[in-house]
Amino acid sequence: MAKGVEFRILFPLVLFLVMLLGVDGKRFNNNGHKMRRGRWEGKLKMNFYHKSCPQAEDIVKEIVSKKVAANPSLAPKLLRVHYHDCFVRGCDASLLLDRVAENAASEKEARPNLSLSGFEIIDEIKSILEKKCPETVSCADILTLAARDAVSYEFQRPLWNVFTGRVDGRVSLATEAARDLPSGGSNFTTLQKLFAESDLDVVDLVALSGAHTIGTARCGVFGRRLLNFTGKGDTDPSLDPNYASFLKSKCSDKSLRLNSSAVVGMDPTGPLSFDSGYFVSLLRHKGLFTSDAALLTDPSAAHIASIFQNSGTFLAQFGRSMIKMSSIKVLTRGDQGGEIRKNCRLVN
């Protein structure tokens, strides 16, 4: 392509992105950590534990890196646990709590969370930190750091900053998880509403959806799109026919109809590389979930998705959106309803 033609094509896209993201002027101050509405301004900060537990972040990174090196599939698993925690009661590690005796079912027991895993890694990190620095580092901060370090491992550098200082919540209810978590079957209106309730806008919605570039999904989760989209035994017409055939070849009718253990990669370009492959596939109508396809039903979201086909642009915005997401309704020292758990599975 001639340089002049290439410039005329790329310049409007770059200009649009700059206006859309408003990187330093609207979302962040010069230090990169001030939300527009001030929800967590002054509450969280970089290196919160530099005096109270100086080894904390290095310990998290070391353990997570070893685990992901041995099993790369842990990266999407830890990221998903972090997502599911933050959208219910904020990023307070309430998802990590087990049900106690006759108490109401905990978030872990909610249907959207039954397939989550990786909790034992957080337990291992917490156990070590409790020996080094008793009752100092919160489970909420451990999970937030672990998710970042897991995704960043393949790059050998942190993809975004993690601001720390959270404390852990004491309440965990399955009913709230069922109500507040975005679903793979959601339409765009529902997704936008749920994200807006957490002060996340359409740019964040699209960027964070890009997390589907790594990891797998059980066949039963998207089975309706393939076998009974409108109740007439049909396939979702928005799905690329060849991709639909591929999915059917990987998932038997039984696994599509039931919650079996059969899985496929969420990004057909590869489930272990954190890149813009998800958006490339999405624009070719190869998004796995209804919620993925829903992004193309909104002109703004579809335009943003097209821009995120550039990996550098996507990774930069994903990091900014993760910083925002990880600050949702945080509890910090002095807030009522929070504590530093000794065991991430139990309140003190």
HELIX and SHEET records of a PDB file:
HELIX    1   1 LYS A    3  LEU A   21  1                                  19    
HELIX    2   2 VAL A   23  ARG A   27  3                                   5    
HELIX    3   3 ALA A   56  ALA A   70  1                                  15    
HELIX    4   4 LEU A   74  CYS A   86  1                                  13    
HELIX    5   5 SER A   94  LEU A   96  5                                   3    
HELIX    6   6 GLU A  107  GLU A  109  5                                   3    
HELIX    7   7 ARG A  111  ASN A  113  5                                   3    
HELIX    8   8 PHE A  119  LYS A  132  1                                  14    
HELIX    9   9 CYS A  139  SER A  152  1                                  14    
HELIX   10  10 TYR A  153  PHE A  155  5                                   3    
HELIX   11  11 ALA A  174  ASP A  180  1                                   7    
HELIX   12  12 PHE A  188  ALA A  196  1                                   9    
HELIX   13  13 VAL A  202  SER A  209  1                                   8    
HELIX   14  14 GLY A  210  THR A  213  5                                   4    
HELIX   15  15 CYS A  219  LEU A  227  1                                   9    
HELIX   16  16 PRO A  241  LYS A  250  1                                  10    
HELIX   17  17 ASP A  253  ARG A  257  1                                   5    
HELIX   18  18 GLY A  277  LEU A  282  1                                   6    
HELIX   19  19 THR A  290  ALA A  294  1                                   5    
HELIX   20  20 LEU A  295  THR A  297  5                                   3    
HELIX   21  21 PRO A  299  ILE A  307  1                                   9    
HELIX   22  22 SER A  311  MET A  325  1                                  15    
SHEET    1   A 2 ASP A 168  GLY A 169  0                                        
SHEET    2   A 2 GLY A 338  GLU A 339 -1                                        
SHEET    1   B 2 THR A 216  ARG A 218  0                                        
SHEET    2   B 2 VAL A 263  GLY A 265 -1                                        
END                                                                             
